């Protein structure tokens, strides 16, 4: 079995994954802020807010953790591939 990777592509993927963290944080803020201040009462709001607070925000936070870890891993692997190839920094 042969393994290989293009270090420039790995580096770019790492950056792309890490940049998604900001986007996900914006989604959380864009929903949280008005949801917590809106004048809206009733079972529909209660149901959504409960779902948002207990499931959706947690899932988005886990997604951010995955983006951060995978992005860092890609960048570290790119550095490793460059070292093996003797091509230096990207």
PDB file of N, CA, C and O in Angstrom:
ATOM      1  N   UNK A   1       0.845  -1.169   0.000  1.00  0.00           N
ATOM      2  CA  UNK A   1       0.000   0.000   0.000  1.00  0.00           C
ATOM      3  C   UNK A   1       0.891   1.233   0.000  1.00  0.00           C
ATOM      4  O   UNK A   1       1.866   1.309   0.747  1.00  0.00           O
ATOM      5  N   UNK A   2       0.550   2.180  -0.831  1.00  0.00           N
ATOM      6  CA  UNK A   2       1.312   3.411  -0.937  1.00  0.00           C
ATOM      7  C   UNK A   2       0.460   4.575  -0.454  1.00  0.00           C
ATOM      8  O   UNK A   2      -0.726   4.667  -0.768  1.00  0.00           O
ATOM      9  N   UNK A   3       1.077   5.453   0.308  1.00  0.00           N
ATOM     10  CA  UNK A   3       0.405   6.659   0.788  1.00  0.00           C
ATOM     11  C   UNK A   3       1.095   7.853   0.168  1.00  0.00           C
ATOM     12  O   UNK A   3       2.295   7.815  -0.101  1.00  0.00           O
ATOM     13  N   UNK A   4       0.354   8.892  -0.055  1.00  0.00           N
ATOM     14  CA  UNK A   4       0.956  10.097  -0.596  1.00  0.00           C
ATOM     15  C   UNK A   4       0.033  11.280  -0.397  1.00  0.00           C
ATOM     16  O   UNK A   4      -1.159  11.120  -0.134  1.00  0.00           O
ATOM     17  N   UNK A   5       0.586  12.444  -0.522  1.00  0.00           N
ATOM     18  CA  UNK A   5      -0.208  13.661  -0.384  1.00  0.00           C
ATOM     19  C   UNK A   5       0.551  14.815  -0.998  1.00  0.00           C
ATOM     20  O   UNK A   5       1.782  14.841  -1.006  1.00  0.00           O
ATOM     21  N   UNK A   6      -0.191  15.752  -1.504  1.00  0.00           N
ATOM     22  CA  UNK A   6       0.380  16.989  -1.999  1.00  0.00           C
ATOM     23  C   UNK A   6       0.383  17.965  -0.830  1.00  0.00           C
ATOM     24  O   UNK A   6      -0.686  18.341  -0.348  1.00  0.00           O
ATOM     25  N   UNK A   7       1.555  18.384  -0.361  1.00  0.00           N
ATOM     26  CA  UNK A   7       1.602  19.233   0.838  1.00  0.00           C
ATOM     27  C   UNK A   7       0.882  20.569   0.664  1.00  0.00           C
ATOM     28  O   UNK A   7       0.303  21.094   1.615  1.00  0.00           O
ATOM     29  N   UNK A   8       0.917  21.114  -0.543  1.00  0.00           N
ATOM     30  CA  UNK A   8       0.232  22.396  -0.762  1.00  0.00           C
ATOM     31  C   UNK A   8      -1.281  22.229  -0.646  1.00  0.00           C
ATOM     32  O   UNK A   8      -1.969  23.084  -0.089  1.00  0.00           O
ATOM     33  N   UNK A   9      -1.789  21.113  -1.178  1.00  0.00           N
ATOM     34  CA  UNK A   9      -3.218  20.846  -1.065  1.00  0.00           C
ATOM     35  C   UNK A   9      -3.621  20.577   0.385  1.00  0.00           C
ATOM     36  O   UNK A   9      -4.673  21.031   0.834  1.00  0.00           O
ATOM     37  N   UNK A  10      -2.782  19.839   1.114  1.00  0.00           N
ATOM     38  CA  UNK A  10      -3.059  19.587   2.532  1.00  0.00           C
ATOM     39  C   UNK A  10      -3.088  20.888   3.323  1.00  0.00           C
ATOM     40  O   UNK A  10      -3.979  21.113   4.143  1.00  0.00           O
ATOM     41  N   UNK A  11      -2.107  21.735   3.065  1.00  0.00           N
ATOM     42  CA  UNK A  11      -2.039  23.035   3.745  1.00  0.00           C
ATOM     43  C   UNK A  11      -3.288  23.863   3.455  1.00  0.00           C
ATOM     44  O   UNK A  11      -3.869  24.463   4.360  1.00  0.00           O
ATOM     45  N   UNK A  12      -3.692  23.890   2.195  1.00  0.00           N
ATOM     46  CA  UNK A  12      -4.876  24.654   1.802  1.00  0.00           C
ATOM     47  C   UNK A  12      -6.132  24.082   2.451  1.00  0.00           C
ATOM     48  O   UNK A  12      -6.984  24.836   2.920  1.00  0.00           O
ATOM     49  N   UNK A  13      -6.252  22.755   2.479  1.00  0.00           N
ATOM     50  CA  UNK A  13      -7.403  22.136   3.121  1.00  0.00           C
ATOM     51  C   UNK A  13      -7.431  22.480   4.613  1.00  0.00           C
ATOM     52  O   UNK A  13      -8.488  22.786   5.165  1.00  0.00           O
ATOM     53  N   UNK A  14      -6.276  22.426   5.252  1.00  0.00           N
ATOM     54  CA  UNK A  14      -6.196  22.782   6.669  1.00  0.00           C
ATOM     55  C   UNK A  14      -6.683  24.203   6.920  1.00  0.00           C
ATOM     56  O   UNK A  14      -7.428  24.457   7.866  1.00  0.00           O
ATOM     57  N   UNK A  15      -6.259  25.116   6.072  1.00  0.00           N
ATOM     58  CA  UNK A  15      -6.699  26.512   6.208  1.00  0.00           C
ATOM     59  C   UNK A  15      -8.194  26.650   5.960  1.00  0.00           C
ATOM     60  O   UNK A  15      -8.879  27.387   6.669  1.00  0.00           O
ATOM     61  N   UNK A  16      -8.699  25.944   4.957  1.00  0.00           N
ATOM     62  CA  UNK A  16     -10.134  25.988   4.650  1.00  0.00           C
ATOM     63  C   UNK A  16     -10.953  25.462   5.821  1.00  0.00           C
ATOM     64  O   UNK A  16     -11.946  26.072   6.218  1.00  0.00           O
ATOM     65  N   UNK A  17     -10.534  24.331   6.368  1.00  0.00           N
ATOM     66  CA  UNK A  17     -11.268  23.766   7.501  1.00  0.00           C
ATOM     67  C   UNK A  17     -11.261  24.723   8.683  1.00  0.00           C
ATOM     68  O   UNK A  17     -12.298  24.945   9.310  1.00  0.00           O
ATOM     69  N   UNK A  18     -10.107  25.287   8.990  1.00  0.00           N
ATOM     70  CA  UNK A  18     -10.027  26.198  10.133  1.00  0.00           C
ATOM     71  C   UNK A  18     -10.824  27.479   9.905  1.00  0.00           C
ATOM     72  O   UNK A  18     -11.346  28.056  10.859  1.00  0.00           O
ATOM     73  N   UNK A  19     -10.923  27.929   8.662  1.00  0.00           N
ATOM     74  CA  UNK A  19     -11.691  29.156   8.402  1.00  0.00           C
ATOM     75  C   UNK A  19     -13.190  28.938   8.574  1.00  0.00           C
ATOM     76  O   UNK A  19     -13.937  29.900   8.751  1.00  0.00           O
ATOM     77  N   UNK A  20     -13.635  27.695   8.525  1.00  0.00           N
ATOM     78  CA  UNK A  20     -15.053  27.401   8.718  1.00  0.00           C
ATOM     79  C   UNK A  20     -15.490  27.653  10.159  1.00  0.00           C
ATOM     80  O   UNK A  20     -16.674  27.856  10.425  1.00  0.00           O
ATOM     81  N   UNK A  21     -14.545  27.639  11.076  1.00  0.00           N
ATOM     82  CA  UNK A  21     -14.865  27.866  12.490  1.00  0.00           C
ATOM     83  C   UNK A  21     -15.528  29.233  12.674  1.00  0.00           C
ATOM     84  O   UNK A  21     -16.500  29.362  13.418  1.00  0.00           O
ATOM     85  N   UNK A  22     -15.003  30.235  12.001  1.00  0.00           N
ATOM     86  CA  UNK A  22     -15.584  31.580  12.080  1.00  0.00           C
ATOM     87  C   UNK A  22     -17.007  31.595  11.557  1.00  0.00           C
ATOM     88  O   UNK A  22     -17.878  32.258  12.122  1.00  0.00           O
ATOM     89  N   UNK A  23     -17.240  30.869  10.484  1.00  0.00           N
ATOM     90  CA  UNK A  23     -18.566  30.822   9.864  1.00  0.00           C
ATOM     91  C   UNK A  23     -19.561  30.157  10.813  1.00  0.00           C
ATOM     92  O   UNK A  23     -20.679  30.642  10.991  1.00  0.00           O
ATOM     93  N   UNK A  24     -19.151  29.055  11.412  1.00  0.00           N
ATOM     94  CA  UNK A  24     -20.031  28.355  12.351  1.00  0.00           C
ATOM     95  C   UNK A  24     -20.287  29.225  13.586  1.00  0.00           C
ATOM     96  O   UNK A  24     -21.412  29.277  14.083  1.00  0.00           O
ATOM     97  N   UNK A  25     -19.260  29.899  14.075  1.00  0.00           N
ATOM     98  CA  UNK A  25     -19.460  30.807  15.219  1.00  0.00           C
ATOM     99  C   UNK A  25     -20.448  31.915  14.880  1.00  0.00           C
ATOM    100  O   UNK A  25     -21.238  32.331  15.727  1.00  0.00           O
ATOM    101  N   UNK A  26     -20.401  32.391  13.636  1.00  0.00           N
ATOM    102  CA  UNK A  26     -21.331  33.427  13.207  1.00  0.00           C
ATOM    103  C   UNK A  26     -22.756  32.883  13.186  1.00  0.00           C
ATOM    104  O   UNK A  26     -23.689  33.583  13.580  1.00  0.00           O
ATOM    105  N   UNK A  27     -22.934  31.658  12.739  1.00  0.00           N
ATOM    106  CA  UNK A  27     -24.270  31.048  12.757  1.00  0.00           C
ATOM    107  C   UNK A  27     -24.797  30.999  14.185  1.00  0.00           C
ATOM    108  O   UNK A  27     -25.945  31.358  14.447  1.00  0.00           O
ATOM    109  N   UNK A  28     -23.957  30.558  15.095  1.00  0.00           N
ATOM    110  CA  UNK A  28     -24.376  30.465  16.496  1.00  0.00           C
ATOM    111  C   UNK A  28     -24.783  31.840  17.025  1.00  0.00           C
ATOM    112  O   UNK A  28     -25.838  31.984  17.641  1.00  0.00           O
ATOM    113  N   UNK A  29     -23.956  32.834  16.785  1.00  0.00           N
ATOM    114  CA  UNK A  29     -24.243  34.192  17.253  1.00  0.00           C
ATOM    115  C   UNK A  29     -25.482  34.762  16.575  1.00  0.00           C
ATOM    116  O   UNK A  29     -26.318  35.392  17.224  1.00  0.00           O
ATOM    117  N   UNK A  30     -25.599  34.539  15.262  1.00  0.00           N
ATOM    118  CA  UNK A  30     -26.727  35.091  14.514  1.00  0.00           C
ATOM    119  C   UNK A  30     -28.066  34.504  14.951  1.00  0.00           C
ATOM    120  O   UNK A  30     -29.102  35.151  14.793  1.00  0.00           O
ATOM    121  N   UNK A  31     -28.058  33.303  15.492  1.00  0.00           N
ATOM    122  CA  UNK A  31     -29.298  32.703  15.995  1.00  0.00           C
ATOM    123  C   UNK A  31     -29.478  33.012  17.477  1.00  0.00           C
ATOM    124  O   UNK A  31     -30.564  33.394  17.913  1.00  0.00           O
ATOM    125  N   UNK A  32     -28.410  32.846  18.242  1.00  0.00           N
ATOM    126  CA  UNK A  32     -28.481  33.043  19.695  1.00  0.00           C
ATOM    127  C   UNK A  32     -28.954  34.440  20.081  1.00  0.00           C
ATOM    128  O   UNK A  32     -29.853  34.596  20.907  1.00  0.00           O
ATOM    129  N   UNK A  33     -28.349  35.436  19.484  1.00  0.00           N
ATOM    130  CA  UNK A  33     -28.621  36.817  19.879  1.00  0.00           C
ATOM    131  C   UNK A  33     -30.102  37.179  19.736  1.00  0.00           C
ATOM    132  O   UNK A  33     -30.715  37.600  20.717  1.00  0.00           O
ATOM    133  N   UNK A  34     -30.690  37.032  18.566  1.00  0.00           N
ATOM    134  CA  UNK A  34     -32.108  37.389  18.474  1.00  0.00           C
ATOM    135  C   UNK A  34     -33.020  36.404  19.209  1.00  0.00           C
ATOM    136  O   UNK A  34     -34.060  36.803  19.733  1.00  0.00           O
ATOM    137  N   UNK A  35     -32.652  35.148  19.252  1.00  0.00           N
ATOM    138  CA  UNK A  35     -33.493  34.163  19.929  1.00  0.00           C
ATOM    139  C   UNK A  35     -33.623  34.471  21.415  1.00  0.00           C
ATOM    140  O   UNK A  35     -34.670  34.236  22.018  1.00  0.00           O
ATOM    141  N   UNK A  36     -32.553  34.996  21.995  1.00  0.00           N
ATOM    142  CA  UNK A  36     -32.585  35.316  23.419  1.00  0.00           C
ATOM    143  C   UNK A  36     -33.208  36.670  23.726  1.00  0.00           C
ATOM    144  O   UNK A  36     -33.497  36.965  24.886  1.00  0.00           O
ATOM    145  N   UNK A  37     -33.422  37.506  22.698  1.00  0.00           N
ATOM    146  CA  UNK A  37     -33.964  38.836  22.967  1.00  0.00           C
ATOM    147  C   UNK A  37     -35.306  39.102  22.297  1.00  0.00           C
ATOM    148  O   UNK A  37     -35.936  40.125  22.566  1.00  0.00           O
ATOM    149  N   UNK A  38     -35.747  38.212  21.443  1.00  0.00           N
ATOM    150  CA  UNK A  38     -36.987  38.426  20.692  1.00  0.00           C
ATOM    151  C   UNK A  38     -38.214  38.371  21.607  1.00  0.00           C
ATOM    152  O   UNK A  38     -38.263  37.625  22.584  1.00  0.00           O
ATOM    153  N   UNK A  39     -39.187  39.184  21.250  1.00  0.00           N
ATOM    154  CA  UNK A  39     -40.467  39.119  21.950  1.00  0.00           C
ATOM    155  C   UNK A  39     -41.280  38.050  21.223  1.00  0.00           C
ATOM    156  O   UNK A  39     -41.907  38.301  20.194  1.00  0.00           O
ATOM    157  N   UNK A  40     -41.243  36.871  21.790  1.00  0.00           N
ATOM    158  CA  UNK A  40     -41.941  35.725  21.197  1.00  0.00           C
ATOM    159  C   UNK A  40     -42.142  34.718  22.314  1.00  0.00           C
ATOM    160  O   UNK A  40     -41.181  34.264  22.935  1.00  0.00           O
ATOM    161  N   UNK A  41     -43.351  34.385  22.557  1.00  0.00           N
ATOM    162  CA  UNK A  41     -43.651  33.396  23.592  1.00  0.00           C
ATOM    163  C   UNK A  41     -44.547  32.326  23.003  1.00  0.00           C
ATOM    164  O   UNK A  41     -45.263  32.544  22.025  1.00  0.00           O
ATOM    165  N   UNK A  42     -44.487  31.201  23.610  1.00  0.00           N
ATOM    166  CA  UNK A  42     -45.358  30.120  23.184  1.00  0.00           C
ATOM    167  C   UNK A  42     -44.593  28.832  22.978  1.00  0.00           C
ATOM    168  O   UNK A  42     -43.366  28.795  23.065  1.00  0.00           O
ATOM    169  N   UNK A  43     -45.336  27.781  22.706  1.00  0.00           N
ATOM    170  CA  UNK A  43     -44.728  26.462  22.597  1.00  0.00           C
ATOM    171  C   UNK A  43     -43.773  26.315  21.410  1.00  0.00           C
ATOM    172  O   UNK A  43     -42.807  25.556  21.492  1.00  0.00           O
ATOM    173  N   UNK A  44     -44.024  27.022  20.321  1.00  0.00           N
ATOM    174  CA  UNK A  44     -43.131  26.918  19.165  1.00  0.00           C
ATOM    175  C   UNK A  44     -41.744  27.473  19.510  1.00  0.00           C
ATOM    176  O   UNK A  44     -40.723  26.866  19.185  1.00  0.00           O
ATOM    177  N   UNK A  45     -41.725  28.632  20.173  1.00  0.00           N
ATOM    178  CA  UNK A  45     -40.431  29.195  20.572  1.00  0.00           C
ATOM    179  C   UNK A  45     -39.763  28.296  21.599  1.00  0.00           C
ATOM    180  O   UNK A  45     -38.572  28.001  21.495  1.00  0.00           O
ATOM    181  N   UNK A  46     -40.525  27.866  22.583  1.00  0.00           N
ATOM    182  CA  UNK A  46     -39.963  27.003  23.627  1.00  0.00           C
ATOM    183  C   UNK A  46     -39.360  25.731  23.030  1.00  0.00           C
ATOM    184  O   UNK A  46     -38.273  25.303  23.420  1.00  0.00           O
ATOM    185  N   UNK A  47     -40.075  25.140  22.087  1.00  0.00           N
ATOM    186  CA  UNK A  47     -39.586  23.903  21.463  1.00  0.00           C
ATOM    187  C   UNK A  47     -38.304  24.159  20.680  1.00  0.00           C
ATOM    188  O   UNK A  47     -37.340  23.404  20.797  1.00  0.00           O
ATOM    189  N   UNK A  48     -38.294  25.238  19.873  1.00  0.00           N
ATOM    190  CA  UNK A  48     -37.092  25.524  19.099  1.00  0.00           C
ATOM    191  C   UNK A  48     -35.933  25.887  20.007  1.00  0.00           C
ATOM    192  O   UNK A  48     -34.821  25.396  19.814  1.00  0.00           O
ATOM    193  N   UNK A  49     -36.175  26.747  21.005  1.00  0.00           N
ATOM    194  CA  UNK A  49     -35.092  27.173  21.892  1.00  0.00           C
ATOM    195  C   UNK A  49     -34.509  25.978  22.636  1.00  0.00           C
ATOM    196  O   UNK A  49     -33.294  25.881  22.807  1.00  0.00           O
ATOM    197  N   UNK A  50     -35.363  25.079  23.074  1.00  0.00           N
ATOM    198  CA  UNK A  50     -34.870  23.875  23.751  1.00  0.00           C
ATOM    199  C   UNK A  50     -34.021  23.039  22.803  1.00  0.00           C
ATOM    200  O   UNK A  50     -32.941  22.578  23.172  1.00  0.00           O
ATOM    201  N   UNK A  51     -34.505  22.847  21.595  1.00  0.00           N
ATOM    202  CA  UNK A  51     -33.756  22.075  20.596  1.00  0.00           C
ATOM    203  C   UNK A  51     -32.429  22.777  20.257  1.00  0.00           C
ATOM    204  O   UNK A  51     -31.383  22.135  20.151  1.00  0.00           O
ATOM    205  N   UNK A  52     -32.495  24.083  20.094  1.00  0.00           N
ATOM    206  CA  UNK A  52     -31.306  24.871  19.787  1.00  0.00           C
ATOM    207  C   UNK A  52     -30.269  24.734  20.900  1.00  0.00           C
ATOM    208  O   UNK A  52     -29.100  24.444  20.646  1.00  0.00           O
ATOM    209  N   UNK A  53     -30.718  24.947  22.138  1.00  0.00           N
ATOM    210  CA  UNK A  53     -29.797  24.932  23.271  1.00  0.00           C
ATOM    211  C   UNK A  53     -29.254  23.540  23.583  1.00  0.00           C
ATOM    212  O   UNK A  53     -28.101  23.407  23.993  1.00  0.00           O
ATOM    213  N   UNK A  54     -30.059  22.513  23.399  1.00  0.00           N
ATOM    214  CA  UNK A  54     -29.620  21.174  23.808  1.00  0.00           C
ATOM    215  C   UNK A  54     -28.990  20.362  22.677  1.00  0.00           C
ATOM    216  O   UNK A  54     -28.159  19.492  22.939  1.00  0.00           O
ATOM    217  N   UNK A  55     -29.364  20.626  21.439  1.00  0.00           N
ATOM    218  CA  UNK A  55     -28.847  19.810  20.340  1.00  0.00           C
ATOM    219  C   UNK A  55     -28.043  20.589  19.309  1.00  0.00           C
ATOM    220  O   UNK A  55     -26.883  20.272  19.048  1.00  0.00           O
ATOM    221  N   UNK A  56     -28.658  21.602  18.729  1.00  0.00           N
ATOM    222  CA  UNK A  56     -28.036  22.275  17.593  1.00  0.00           C
ATOM    223  C   UNK A  56     -26.726  22.976  17.949  1.00  0.00           C
ATOM    224  O   UNK A  56     -25.721  22.799  17.260  1.00  0.00           O
ATOM    225  N   UNK A  57     -26.733  23.771  19.023  1.00  0.00           N
ATOM    226  CA  UNK A  57     -25.497  24.477  19.401  1.00  0.00           C
ATOM    227  C   UNK A  57     -24.387  23.494  19.756  1.00  0.00           C
ATOM    228  O   UNK A  57     -23.226  23.708  19.410  1.00  0.00           O
ATOM    229  N   UNK A  58     -24.744  22.425  20.442  1.00  0.00           N
ATOM    230  CA  UNK A  58     -23.742  21.413  20.779  1.00  0.00           C
ATOM    231  C   UNK A  58     -23.161  20.760  19.548  1.00  0.00           C
ATOM    232  O   UNK A  58     -21.955  20.526  19.470  1.00  0.00           O
ATOM    233  N   UNK A  59     -24.023  20.463  18.575  1.00  0.00           N
ATOM    234  CA  UNK A  59     -23.551  19.853  17.324  1.00  0.00           C
ATOM    235  C   UNK A  59     -22.640  20.812  16.569  1.00  0.00           C
ATOM    236  O   UNK A  59     -21.624  20.400  16.011  1.00  0.00           O
ATOM    237  N   UNK A  60     -23.005  22.091  16.553  1.00  0.00           N
ATOM    238  CA  UNK A  60     -22.162  23.078  15.879  1.00  0.00           C
ATOM    239  C   UNK A  60     -20.817  23.236  16.588  1.00  0.00           C
ATOM    240  O   UNK A  60     -19.789  23.417  15.935  1.00  0.00           O
ATOM    241  N   UNK A  61     -20.820  23.169  17.896  1.00  0.00           N
ATOM    242  CA  UNK A  61     -19.562  23.240  18.649  1.00  0.00           C
ATOM    243  C   UNK A  61     -18.677  22.031  18.347  1.00  0.00           C
ATOM    244  O   UNK A  61     -17.462  22.167  18.204  1.00  0.00           O
ATOM    245  N   UNK A  62     -19.282  20.861  18.251  1.00  0.00           N
ATOM    246  CA  UNK A  62     -18.519  19.659  17.890  1.00  0.00           C
ATOM    247  C   UNK A  62     -17.966  19.777  16.473  1.00  0.00           C
ATOM    248  O   UNK A  62     -16.842  19.353  16.202  1.00  0.00           O
ATOM    249  N   UNK A  63     -18.755  20.352  15.575  1.00  0.00           N
ATOM    250  CA  UNK A  63     -18.288  20.575  14.214  1.00  0.00           C
ATOM    251  C   UNK A  63     -17.074  21.489  14.224  1.00  0.00           C
ATOM    252  O   UNK A  63     -16.099  21.238  13.516  1.00  0.00           O
ATOM    253  N   UNK A  64     -17.130  22.552  15.026  1.00  0.00           N
ATOM    254  CA  UNK A  64     -15.977  23.450  15.136  1.00  0.00           C
ATOM    255  C   UNK A  64     -14.753  22.725  15.684  1.00  0.00           C
ATOM    256  O   UNK A  64     -13.638  22.943  15.211  1.00  0.00           O
ATOM    257  N   UNK A  65     -14.954  21.868  16.673  1.00  0.00           N
ATOM    258  CA  UNK A  65     -13.835  21.090  17.211  1.00  0.00           C
ATOM    259  C   UNK A  65     -13.220  20.219  16.119  1.00  0.00           C
ATOM    260  O   UNK A  65     -11.999  20.113  16.007  1.00  0.00           O
ATOM    261  N   UNK A  66     -14.082  19.599  15.318  1.00  0.00           N
ATOM    262  CA  UNK A  66     -13.590  18.744  14.231  1.00  0.00           C
ATOM    263  C   UNK A  66     -12.860  19.558  13.173  1.00  0.00           C
ATOM    264  O   UNK A  66     -11.811  19.137  12.686  1.00  0.00           O
ATOM    265  N   UNK A  67     -13.402  20.722  12.810  1.00  0.00           N
ATOM    266  CA  UNK A  67     -12.717  21.588  11.851  1.00  0.00           C
ATOM    267  C   UNK A  67     -11.344  21.997  12.373  1.00  0.00           C
ATOM    268  O   UNK A  67     -10.368  21.986  11.623  1.00  0.00           O
ATOM    269  N   UNK A  68     -11.262  22.353  13.639  1.00  0.00           N
ATOM    270  CA  UNK A  68      -9.985  22.770  14.213  1.00  0.00           C
ATOM    271  C   UNK A  68      -8.972  21.645  14.241  1.00  0.00           C
ATOM    272  O   UNK A  68      -7.819  21.830  13.850  1.00  0.00           O
ATOM    273  N   UNK A  69      -9.397  20.477  14.703  1.00  0.00           N
ATOM    274  CA  UNK A  69      -8.475  19.340  14.796  1.00  0.00           C
ATOM    275  C   UNK A  69      -8.024  18.870  13.417  1.00  0.00           C
ATOM    276  O   UNK A  69      -6.837  18.624  13.201  1.00  0.00           O
ATOM    277  N   UNK A  70      -8.956  18.746  12.496  1.00  0.00           N
ATOM    278  CA  UNK A  70      -8.599  18.282  11.149  1.00  0.00           C
ATOM    279  C   UNK A  70      -7.740  19.315  10.427  1.00  0.00           C
ATOM    280  O   UNK A  70      -6.812  18.960   9.701  1.00  0.00           O
ATOM    281  N   UNK A  71      -8.051  20.589  10.629  1.00  0.00           N
ATOM    282  CA  UNK A  71      -7.241  21.637   9.999  1.00  0.00           C
ATOM    283  C   UNK A  71      -5.807  21.616  10.498  1.00  0.00           C
ATOM    284  O   UNK A  71      -4.866  21.719   9.711  1.00  0.00           O
ATOM    285  N   UNK A  72      -5.643  21.483  11.799  1.00  0.00           N
ATOM    286  CA  UNK A  72      -4.304  21.405  12.382  1.00  0.00           C
ATOM    287  C   UNK A  72      -3.572  20.164  11.892  1.00  0.00           C
ATOM    288  O   UNK A  72      -2.389  20.226  11.554  1.00  0.00           O
ATOM    289  N   UNK A  73      -4.276  19.037  11.853  1.00  0.00           N
ATOM    290  CA  UNK A  73      -3.678  17.791  11.390  1.00  0.00           C
ATOM    291  C   UNK A  73      -3.208  17.910   9.942  1.00  0.00           C
ATOM    292  O   UNK A  73      -2.102  17.481   9.612  1.00  0.00           O
ATOM    293  N   UNK A  74      -4.034  18.487   9.084  1.00  0.00           N
ATOM    294  CA  UNK A  74      -3.645  18.660   7.677  1.00  0.00           C
ATOM    295  C   UNK A  74      -2.381  19.506   7.550  1.00  0.00           C
ATOM    296  O   UNK A  74      -1.476  19.176   6.783  1.00  0.00           O
ATOM    297  N   UNK A  75      -2.330  20.585   8.300  1.00  0.00           N
ATOM    298  CA  UNK A  75      -1.164  21.467   8.231  1.00  0.00           C
ATOM    299  C   UNK A  75       0.090  20.767   8.755  1.00  0.00           C
ATOM    300  O   UNK A  75       1.169  20.921   8.184  1.00  0.00           O
ATOM    301  N   UNK A  76      -0.047  20.003   9.835  1.00  0.00           N
ATOM    302  CA  UNK A  76       1.105  19.274  10.368  1.00  0.00           C
ATOM    303  C   UNK A  76       1.574  18.202   9.386  1.00  0.00           C
ATOM    304  O   UNK A  76       2.775  18.002   9.206  1.00  0.00           O
ATOM    305  N   UNK A  77       0.631  17.520   8.757  1.00  0.00           N
ATOM    306  CA  UNK A  77       0.992  16.503   7.772  1.00  0.00           C
ATOM    307  C   UNK A  77       1.661  17.129   6.558  1.00  0.00           C
ATOM    308  O   UNK A  77       2.589  16.548   5.995  1.00  0.00           O
ATOM    309  N   UNK A  78       1.204  18.299   6.151  1.00  0.00           N
ATOM    310  CA  UNK A  78       1.836  19.001   5.035  1.00  0.00           C
ATOM    311  C   UNK A  78       3.294  19.303   5.362  1.00  0.00           C
ATOM    312  O   UNK A  78       4.178  19.133   4.523  1.00  0.00           O
ATOM    313  N   UNK A  79       3.531  19.749   6.585  1.00  0.00           N
ATOM    314  CA  UNK A  79       4.903  20.017   7.021  1.00  0.00           C
ATOM    315  C   UNK A  79       5.731  18.736   7.008  1.00  0.00           C
ATOM    316  O   UNK A  79       6.887  18.745   6.584  1.00  0.00           O
ATOM    317  N   UNK A  80       5.142  17.639   7.470  1.00  0.00           N
ATOM    318  CA  UNK A  80       5.830  16.359   7.480  1.00  0.00           C
ATOM    319  C   UNK A  80       6.159  15.863   6.087  1.00  0.00           C
ATOM    320  O   UNK A  80       7.257  15.362   5.842  1.00  0.00           O
ATOM    321  N   UNK A  81       5.209  16.002   5.175  1.00  0.00           N
ATOM    322  CA  UNK A  81       5.450  15.574   3.788  1.00  0.00           C
ATOM    323  C   UNK A  81       6.564  16.411   3.174  1.00  0.00           C
ATOM    324  O   UNK A  81       7.434  15.883   2.482  1.00  0.00           O
ATOM    325  N   UNK A  82       6.536  17.704   3.425  1.00  0.00           N
ATOM    326  CA  UNK A  82       7.601  18.562   2.895  1.00  0.00           C
ATOM    327  C   UNK A  82       8.961  18.165   3.448  1.00  0.00           C
ATOM    328  O   UNK A  82       9.959  18.190   2.728  1.00  0.00           O
ATOM    329  N   UNK A  83       9.002  17.800   4.726  1.00  0.00           N
ATOM    330  CA  UNK A  83      10.276  17.385   5.340  1.00  0.00           C
ATOM    331  C   UNK A  83      10.783  16.105   4.679  1.00  0.00           C
ATOM    332  O   UNK A  83      11.972  15.981   4.386  1.00  0.00           O
ATOM    333  N   UNK A  84       9.877  15.155   4.448  1.00  0.00           N
ATOM    334  CA  UNK A  84      10.264  13.895   3.810  1.00  0.00           C
ATOM    335  C   UNK A  84      10.741  14.142   2.382  1.00  0.00           C
ATOM    336  O   UNK A  84      11.711  13.536   1.926  1.00  0.00           O
ATOM    337  N   UNK A  85      10.051  15.035   1.688  1.00  0.00           N
ATOM    338  CA  UNK A  85      10.422  15.330   0.309  1.00  0.00           C
ATOM    339  C   UNK A  85      11.603  16.272   0.198  1.00  0.00           C
ATOM    340  O   UNK A  85      12.190  16.425  -0.874  1.00  0.00           O
ATOM    341  N   UNK A  86      11.951  16.907   1.315  1.00  0.00           N
ATOM    342  CA  UNK A  86      13.058  17.862   1.309  1.00  0.00           C
ATOM    343  C   UNK A  86      12.732  19.142   0.577  1.00  0.00           C
ATOM    344  O   UNK A  86      13.611  19.793   0.014  1.00  0.00           O
ATOM    345  N   UNK A  87      11.421  19.508   0.590  1.00  0.00           N
ATOM    346  CA  UNK A  87      11.013  20.717  -0.136  1.00  0.00           C
ATOM    347  C   UNK A  87      10.843  21.933   0.752  1.00  0.00           C
ATOM    348  O   UNK A  87      10.532  23.014   0.251  1.00  0.00           O
ATOM    349  N   UNK A  88      11.035  21.791   2.041  1.00  0.00           N
ATOM    350  CA  UNK A  88      10.940  22.932   2.965  1.00  0.00           C
ATOM    351  C   UNK A  88       9.544  23.422   3.145  1.00  0.00           C
ATOM    352  O   UNK A  88       8.583  22.708   2.856  1.00  0.00           O
ATOM    353  N   UNK A  89       9.418  24.645   3.623  1.00  0.00           N
ATOM    354  CA  UNK A  89       8.118  25.245   3.933  1.00  0.00           C
ATOM    355  C   UNK A  89       7.372  25.590   2.660  1.00  0.00           C
ATOM    356  O   UNK A  89       7.967  25.816   1.606  1.00  0.00           O
ATOM    357  N   UNK A  90       6.038  25.624   2.786  1.00  0.00           N
ATOM    358  CA  UNK A  90       5.175  25.899   1.632  1.00  0.00           C
ATOM    359  C   UNK A  90       4.942  27.314   1.377  1.00  0.00           C
ATOM    360  O   UNK A  90       4.233  27.662   0.433  1.00  0.00           O
TER     361      UNK A  90
END
